[in-house]
Amino acid sequence: MKKMNMIIGKKHIILSALIVALGVAVYLNWEYVKTNGDFMASDGLVAVDGAQDADGGNATYGEAYFAEAKLSRTKSRDEAIDALKYMLEDTNLDSDKMAELTMAATTMAKTIETEGKIENLIKAKGFEDCMVYLDEDKIDVIVRCEDMTDSEAAQIKDVILGEVDIEDKNISIVEIK
């Protein structure tokens, strides 16, 4: 009986570590949401018309779009993490369901990390802002820029293909001005 308690204890430690890792990944992604060194945190409402930027001036549509999209993504991820955490705390789960939930948490953490890394690499190429949405076999990139050239689109695709194994036809790049 003592050995059974030890096994359950190890499972809980592993699950707790995965939840902490997932939380760290979400926090790091939140840090990447920074624009011009300022958090884009608000009460969840971002006005497109007459929005204020960090300096108190009027924000453009692109700034408001990215602020709202980042807040929305963070909120939905937080809700998904809370749901996973709640399910993982259920002591009546069988080992197959526990393994499935653990895999889902691990996959979510990897996706968050990869999206953040791709976003930062794209910004390092000189783009003002971007959002990356990564699915298993598809990636959508929304970039803030004016009149994207074929060369710039190729740079973005190079960044993506350097980080994930995905077919070229499954890469979508949308520009927001």
HUDA-V108898 format. One record per backbone hydrogen bond with DSSP energy under -1.0 kcal/mol. NH is the residue of the N-H (numbers start at 1). CO is the residue of the C=O. Records with the same first field share a line. If there is no record, write none. Layout:
NH = CO / CO
//
This chain:
5 = 1
6 = 2
7 = 3
8 = 4
9 = 5
10 = 6
11 = 7
12 = 8
13 = 9
14 = 10
15 = 11
16 = 12
17 = 13
18 = 14
19 = 15
20 = 16
21 = 17
22 = 18
23 = 19
24 = 20
25 = 21
26 = 22
27 = 23
28 = 24
29 = 25
30 = 26
31 = 27
32 = 28
33 = 30
34 = 31
35 = 38
38 = 35
53 = 57
56 = 53
59 = 51
64 = 60
65 = 61
66 = 62
67 = 63
68 = 64
69 = 65
70 = 66
71 = 67
72 = 68
73 = 69
74 = 70
75 = 71
76 = 72
77 = 73
78 = 74
79 = 75
80 = 76
81 = 77
82 = 78
83 = 79
84 = 80
85 = 81
86 = 82
87 = 83
88 = 84
89 = 85
90 = 87
93 = 90
98 = 94
99 = 95
100 = 96
101 = 97
102 = 98
103 = 99
104 = 100
105 = 101
106 = 102
107 = 103
108 = 104
109 = 105
110 = 106
111 = 107
112 = 108
113 = 109
114 = 110
115 = 111
116 = 112
117 = 113
118 = 114
119 = 115
120 = 116
121 = 117
122 = 118
123 = 119
124 = 120
126 = 123
127 = 122
128 = 144
131 = 142
133 = 140
135 = 138
139 = 170
140 = 133
141 = 172
142 = 131
143 = 174
144 = 129
145 = 176
153 = 149
154 = 150
155 = 151
156 = 152
157 = 153
158 = 154
159 = 155
160 = 156
161 = 157
162 = 158
163 = 160
164 = 160
166 = 164
170 = 167
171 = 168
172 = 139
174 = 141
176 = 143
//
